[in-house]
């Protein structure tokens, strides 16, 4: 995991800092190539992010004092030349840096666990304090039983790091596919530990997160099973009223101007369409700030039908996703939860899309009328886009984002429930078919999928596609958080 993806600024994680202080909007984008430079628009400053408790991990090193092994005259794997105490000091320095980057607490016991009594004390303390996860680092093969006991008795998501030459195959296979455990059997791989800590941090974030659902006429709150995310339903009329109150201020005009000037091409939308699209961003932003929520989804299609009650919010969704705030279409809970997970885990805005296939080429084909432009990451570069009207409604202003040919991608869909699942696939972009020849929604992408021989075997609808090959990490997150990964 790269440190810059999880750096802190004034005590906030990078993600929370972006949400708390970034001036947001669409961008002035160069017109050629993939991943063009993007310049922030003159949007509103976000309200401070709703404060959340930091994720807490309890940890322990597990080994006997080296001196006791010297006296015994035999030091089984990792062997007599292994400096356990020195390795602990080295790891502690790296874990302290990791803790700061992730904005979480990693509380490691100073004294290593050696005998059954010290392990019992640790287990009882974990049960009483209820941390979000555990980090267990054994430095001796013979102490593996202490590790398995802690995992089994605490039933707490656990990251276990064993450097090469400590464990044998039977030990490794005990935990390699075990639910609730991420075993790292690798040479001093603290980068993998950081990925595991970030997974625990993300699970805690999802538990405390609040998602606004703009739809219907009812106001209510519910909890997502397993993840614990709060869903706050806000009547759809609220969006309409806020839109009608939102005037074409200088900020709105500036954002509309950036949408227009940043586009590679403007096909159907008028200046009024683009101005209204900018207004939707400020409406969504205001609702997010007033409700102090972390993400939003909206039943957007009814308002686009006759009589028109509001314009397509698709450009507003693009800008929110570019900022690092998940915005889900059609009040699809599973899609929006997936957008939130992907954003928190990898700092990558996702593309929620309608599933289809190119049967003759055996390619997956996905399309929708909104997409982030900053597909490489919220602090990175942006892809070119074209402004068009909404495909099905035939009016308004939406983005057609041009994905980079050859780009490695991941596709996922979280399926909520008491026994949750996640579809996980990886692939490669081969095309964005020309809209004048292809139907469907405005942003489209054609992909070769790695995990299936027949593209028609891909499961799901409104799956989330995002840049990078993160299938392995997603499957690890699922295992650590007791989610069934499905292909």
C-alpha positions in Angstrom: 0.0 0.0 0.0 1.4 3.4 -0.9 1.8 5.8 2.0 0.4 8.7 0.1 -3.0 7.0 -0.3 -3.5 7.0 3.5 -1.5 10.0 4.7 -2.8 12.2 7.4 -3.2 16.0 7.5 -3.8 17.9 10.7 -4.9 14.6 12.4 -7.4 13.6 9.7 -6.9 10.8 7.3 -6.4 11.8 3.7 -10.0 10.8 2.8 -11.5 12.8 5.6 -9.3 15.8 4.8 -10.5 15.7 1.2 -14.1 15.6 2.3 -13.6 18.3 4.9 -11.7 20.9 3.0 -11.5 20.3 -0.8 -13.0 22.8 -3.2 -14.8 20.4 -5.5 -16.3 20.2 -8.9 -15.6 19.2 -12.4 -12.4 20.0 -14.2 -10.5 21.7 -16.9 -9.1 18.7 -18.7 -6.7 18.4 -21.6 -8.2 16.9 -24.7 -5.8 14.1 -25.6 -4.7 10.8 -24.1 -5.6 9.0 -21.0 -5.4 10.4 -17.4 -5.1 14.1 -18.3 -4.3 16.7 -15.7 -7.3 18.0 -13.8 -7.8 21.3 -12.1 -10.3 21.8 -9.2 -13.4 23.9 -9.8 -14.4 26.8 -7.7 -17.0 24.8 -5.7 -18.1 25.2 -2.1 -16.0 24.2 0.9 -17.3 21.1 2.4 -18.6 21.1 6.0 -16.3 19.3 8.4 -16.7 15.5 8.1 -18.8 13.9 10.8 -16.3 12.9 13.5 -15.8 9.1 13.8 -13.9 7.2 16.4 -10.6 5.8 15.2 -10.4 2.1 14.4 -8.5 0.2 17.1 -6.3 -2.9 16.6 -4.8 -4.8 19.5 -1.6 -6.7 18.8 1.1 -8.9 20.2 4.4 -10.5 19.3 4.5 -14.1 20.2 7.8 -15.8 21.0 10.1 -16.8 23.9 13.1 -14.7 25.0 16.1 -15.6 22.8 18.2 -16.0 25.9 16.0 -18.9 27.1 16.4 -20.6 23.7 20.2 -20.3 23.9 20.2 -21.9 27.3 18.0 -24.7 26.0 20.5 -25.2 23.2 18.0 -25.6 20.4 16.0 -22.9 18.5 13.6 -24.5 16.0 12.3 -22.4 13.1 13.2 -19.5 12.5 16.6 -20.8 13.9 19.4 -19.6 16.1 20.5 -16.7 13.9 17.1 -15.0 14.0 17.0 -11.8 16.1 13.5 -11.8 17.5 13.9 -8.8 19.9 15.6 -6.7 17.2 12.9 -7.6 14.7 10.2 -6.5 17.1 11.9 -3.1 17.5 12.1 -2.7 13.8 8.5 -3.7 13.3 7.3 -1.4 16.1 8.9 1.6 14.3 7.1 0.7 11.0 3.8 0.1 12.8 4.0 3.5 14.4 4.4 5.1 11.0 1.6 3.0 9.7 -0.7 4.0 12.5 -0.2 7.7 11.7 -0.8 7.2 7.9 -4.0 5.3 8.5 -5.4 7.5 11.3 -6.0 4.5 13.5 -4.7 3.0 16.7 -2.5 -0.1 16.6 -1.9 -1.0 20.3 0.9 -3.6 20.5 1.9 -5.2 23.8 5.4 -4.4 24.7 6.2 -7.8 26.2 5.9 -10.8 23.8 3.4 -13.5 24.7 5.4 -16.6 25.7 3.4 -18.9 27.9 -0.2 -20.0 28.4 -0.8 -17.5 31.2 0.3 -14.5 29.2 -1.9 -15.7 26.3 -4.9 -16.0 28.6 -4.4 -12.5 29.9 -4.3 -11.2 26.4 -7.4 -13.1 25.3 -9.4 -11.8 28.3 -8.2 -8.2 27.7 -9.3 -8.5 24.0 -12.7 -9.8 25.0 -13.2 -6.9 27.5 -11.9 -4.1 25.2 -13.5 -5.4 22.0 -11.1 -3.9 19.4 -11.9 -3.7 15.8 -9.2 -6.2 14.9 -6.0 -8.0 16.0 -2.4 -8.0 14.7 -0.5 -11.2 15.7 3.2 -11.6 14.9 4.7 -15.0 15.8 8.5 -15.4 15.8 8.7 -19.1 16.6 7.1 -22.1 15.0 6.5 -23.8 18.4 4.3 -20.9 19.6 1.9 -21.3 16.7 -0.6 -22.9 19.1 -0.8 -19.6 21.0 -1.8 -17.8 17.7 -4.6 -20.3 16.9 -5.9 -20.1 20.4 -6.1 -16.3 20.3 -7.9 -16.4 17.0 -10.3 -19.1 18.0 -11.2 -17.7 21.4 -11.5 -14.0 20.6 -13.4 -14.4 17.3 -12.0 -11.0 16.2 -10.8 -10.2 12.7 -7.1 -11.0 12.8 -4.1 -10.1 10.6 -1.3 -12.6 11.2 2.2 -11.8 10.0 4.8 -14.6 9.9 8.0 -13.9 8.1 9.4 -16.6 5.8 11.1 -19.5 7.6 8.8 -19.5 10.7 5.8 -21.6 9.6 5.5 -24.9 7.7 2.9 -25.8 5.2 0.4 -27.3 7.7 0.5 -24.1 9.8 0.0 -21.9 6.8 -3.0 -23.9 5.5 -4.7 -23.7 8.8 -5.3 -20.0 8.2 -4.8 -19.5 4.5 -8.6 -19.7 3.7 -9.9 -19.3 7.2 -12.8 -16.8 7.7 -11.9 -13.8 9.9 -8.2 -14.2 9.3 -5.7 -12.6 6.9 -2.5 -14.7 7.1 0.7 -13.1 5.6 3.5 -15.6 5.3 6.1 -13.4 3.5 9.4 -11.8 4.1 9.0 -8.9 6.6 6.0 -7.7 4.5 4.7 -4.7 6.5 3.1 -3.4 3.3 0.7 -6.3 3.4 0.1 -5.7 7.1 -0.8 -2.1 6.2 -3.3 -3.4 3.7 -4.8 -5.6 6.4 -4.9 -2.7 8.9 -6.6 -0.5 6.2 -9.2 -3.3 5.7 -10.0 -3.2 9.4 -10.1 0.6 9.4 -12.5 0.4 6.4 -14.8 -2.1 8.1 -15.0 0.3 11.2 -15.6 3.3 8.9 -18.5 1.4 7.1 -20.0 0.6 10.5 -20.1 4.2 11.5 -20.9 5.7 8.1 -24.3 7.2 7.3 -25.7 7.0 3.8 -28.5 9.4 2.6 -31.1 7.8 0.3 -33.1 10.4 -1.6 -36.3 8.8 -2.7 -40.1 8.5 -2.0 -42.0 10.5 0.6 -40.9 8.8 3.8 -38.3 9.8 6.4 -36.7 6.8 8.2 -33.4 5.2 9.3 -32.4 1.6 8.9 -29.2 -0.4 9.5 -27.4 -2.5 6.9 -27.0 -6.0 8.3 -23.4 -7.2 8.9 -21.7 -3.9 7.8 -23.7 -1.8 10.2 -24.0 1.3 7.9 -26.9 3.6 8.7 -29.3 4.4 5.8 -31.2 7.6 6.2 -34.1 8.0 3.8 -34.8 11.5 2.7 -38.0 12.3 0.7 -37.3 13.0 -3.0 -39.2 16.3 -2.7 -36.3 17.6 -0.7 -34.0 17.4 -3.7 -36.6 19.2 -5.9 -37.2 22.0 -3.4 -33.4 22.5 -2.9 -32.9 22.6 -6.6 -35.7 25.2 -7.1 -34.0 27.3 -4.3 -30.6 27.0 -5.9 -29.9 30.1 -8.0 -27.3 30.5 -10.8 -24.7 32.1 -8.4 -21.2 32.9 -9.5 -20.0 29.6 -8.0 -22.6 27.7 -10.0 -21.7 29.6 -13.1 -18.0 28.9 -12.5 -18.6 25.2 -12.2 -20.8 25.1 -15.3 -18.1 26.9 -17.2 -15.5 24.4 -16.0 -17.8 21.5 -17.1 -18.1 23.1 -20.5 -14.4 24.2 -21.0 -13.1 20.9 -19.6 -15.1 18.7 -22.0 -13.5 17.2 -25.0 -16.7 17.9 -26.9 -20.2 19.2 -26.2 -22.8 17.4 -28.3 -26.4 18.0 -27.2 -26.5 20.0 -24.0 -27.3 23.7 -24.1 -25.7 26.3 -21.8 -28.8 26.1 -19.7 -28.6 22.3 -19.4 -25.0 22.6 -18.3 -25.8 25.3 -15.8 -28.6 23.1 -14.3 -26.2 20.2 -14.1 -23.9 22.4 -12.0 -26.8 23.3 -9.8 -27.4 19.6 -9.0 -23.9 19.3 -7.6 -24.5 22.2 -5.1 -27.9 20.7 -4.2 -26.4 17.3 -3.4 -23.5 18.9 -1.6 -26.0 20.9 0.6 -28.0 17.8 1.5 -24.8 15.9 2.4 -23.6 18.8 4.6 -27.0 19.4 6.3 -27.5 15.7 7.0 -23.9 15.1 7.9 -23.7 11.9 5.8 -20.8 10.2 4.2 -22.4 9.1 1.0 -25.6 9.5 -1.0 -27.8 7.6 -3.4 -30.9 8.8 -5.2 -33.9 7.4 -7.0 -33.1 9.7 -9.9 -35.1 8.3 -12.9 -38.7 9.3 -11.9 -37.8 13.0 -11.8 -36.4 12.9 -15.4 -39.7 11.7 -16.9 -42.6 13.9 -17.9 -43.4 16.3 -16.3 -39.7 17.0 -15.7 -39.3 17.7 -12.0 -35.5 18.0 -11.9 -32.6 17.6 -14.4 -30.4 14.6 -14.4 -28.0 14.7 -11.4 -25.3 12.9 -13.3 -22.8 15.7 -13.4 -23.2 16.3 -9.7 -22.6 12.6 -9.1 -19.5 12.8 -11.2 -18.1 15.6 -9.2 -19.0 13.9 -5.9 -17.2 10.8 -6.9 -14.2 12.8 -8.1 -14.1 14.3 -4.6 -14.1 10.9 -2.9 -17.8 10.8 -1.9 -19.7 7.7 -3.1 -22.9 8.6 -5.0 -25.2 5.8 -6.1 -27.7 5.8 -8.9 -31.4 4.6 -8.6 -31.2 4.2 -4.8 -29.4 0.9 -5.4 -28.1 0.0 -1.9 -25.7 -2.8 -2.9 -24.1 -0.7 -5.6 -23.7 2.3 -3.3 -22.3 0.2 -0.5 -19.8 -1.2 -3.0 -18.9 2.3 -4.1 -18.2 3.3 -0.5 -16.1 0.2 0.2 -14.0 0.7 -3.0 -13.5 4.4 -2.2 -12.4 3.7 1.4 -10.2 0.7 0.6 -8.4 1.9 -2.5 -9.2 5.6 -2.9 -10.7 4.8 -6.3 -14.1 6.1 -7.5 -16.2 3.4 -8.9 -18.5 3.1 -12.0 -21.9 1.7 -11.2 -23.2 0.3 -14.5 -25.8 -1.8 -16.3 -24.5 -5.2 -17.2 -24.4 -6.5 -20.8 -22.2 -8.6 -23.0 -20.6 -8.5 -26.5 -21.3 -12.2 -27.3 -19.3 -12.5 -30.5 -16.1 -11.1 -29.0 -16.9 -12.7 -25.6 -16.5 -9.3 -23.9 -18.3 -7.7 -20.9 -20.1 -4.5 -21.8 -21.2 -2.0 -19.1 -22.8 1.4 -19.4 -24.4 4.1 -17.4 -25.0 7.9 -17.7 -22.7 9.0 -14.9 -19.1 8.1 -14.1 -16.3 9.7 -12.1 -13.7 11.4 -14.3 -10.8 10.8 -11.8 -10.8 7.1 -12.2 -7.1 6.8 -11.2 -7.9 8.2 -7.8 -9.3 11.3 -6.2 -5.9 12.9 -5.8 -4.7 11.8 -9.2 -5.4 12.5 -12.8 -8.6 12.6 -14.8 -9.8 11.0 -18.0 -11.3 13.1 -20.8 -15.1 13.4 -21.1 -17.7 14.5 -23.5 -21.0 16.2 -22.6 -24.2 14.6 -23.9 -27.8 14.4 -22.9 -29.2 11.6 -20.8 -29.5 8.5 -23.0 -33.0 7.3 -22.0 -34.6 10.6 -21.0 -33.1 12.5 -24.1 -32.5 15.8 -22.3 -30.1 17.4 -19.7 -26.4 17.1 -19.4 -24.4 14.0 -18.5 -20.7 12.9 -18.9 -19.4 10.4 -21.3 -16.1 9.5 -19.7 -13.5 7.8 -22.0 -11.8 4.9 -20.2 -8.2 4.2 -21.0 -7.7 1.3 -23.4 -5.6 -1.5 -21.9 -6.3 -0.4 -18.3 -6.5 -3.2 -15.7 -9.8 -3.0 -13.8 -11.7 -4.7 -11.0 -15.4 -5.3 -10.9 -17.3 -6.0 -7.6 -20.8 -6.0 -6.2 -21.5 -6.3 -2.4 -24.7 -8.2 -1.7 -26.1 -7.2 1.7 -27.9 -9.5 4.0 -27.3 -11.5 7.2 -25.0 -13.7 5.2 -23.4 -11.2 2.8 -21.6 -12.0 -0.4 -19.5 -10.1 -2.9 -19.0 -10.7 -6.6 -15.4 -10.2 -7.5 -13.9 -10.1 -11.0 -10.8 -8.6 -12.8 -10.2 -7.7 -16.4 -8.9 -5.3 -19.0 -10.5 -2.4 -20.9 -10.5 -3.0 -24.7 -12.9 -0.3 -26.0 -15.4 2.4 -25.3 -17.8 1.9 -28.3 -18.8 4.9 -30.3 -22.2 6.2 -29.1 -23.3 7.1 -32.7 -23.2 3.3 -33.5 -23.8 1.7 -30.0 -26.9 2.1 -27.9 -27.1 2.0 -24.1 -26.0 4.7 -21.7 -23.5 7.4 -22.3 -20.4 6.1 -20.5 -19.7 2.6 -21.8 -16.8 0.3 -21.4 -16.0 -3.1 -23.1 -13.9 -5.4 -20.9 -12.2 -8.8 -21.1 -13.0 -10.7 -17.9 -10.2 -12.9 -16.5 -12.2 -15.3 -14.2 -14.8 -16.7 -16.7 -14.5 -18.4 -20.0 -17.9 -17.1 -21.1 -18.6 -13.4 -20.4 -22.3 -14.3 -20.0 -21.4 -16.1 -16.8 -20.5 -12.8 -15.0 -23.0 -12.4 -12.2 -24.8 -9.3 -11.1 -26.3 -6.0 -12.2 -25.1 -2.5 -11.3 -21.7 -3.9 -10.4 -19.0 -1.4 -9.7 -15.9 -1.2 -12.0 -12.8 0.7 -11.0 -9.2 1.1 -12.1 -6.5 -1.4 -11.0 -6.3 -5.1 -10.3 -7.5 -5.4 -6.7 -9.3 -8.7 -7.0 -6.9 -10.4 -4.6 -7.2 -7.6 -2.0 -11.0 -7.6 -2.2 -11.1 -11.4 -1.7 -8.9 -10.9 1.3 -11.1 -8.2 2.7 -14.1 -10.5 2.3 -12.4 -13.3 4.1 -11.2 -11.0 7.0 -14.7 -9.5 7.4 -16.6 -12.8 7.0 -18.1 -12.0 3.6 -18.3 -14.8 1.0 -16.5 -13.9 -2.2 -18.2 -15.3 -5.3 -17.1 -15.6 -8.9 
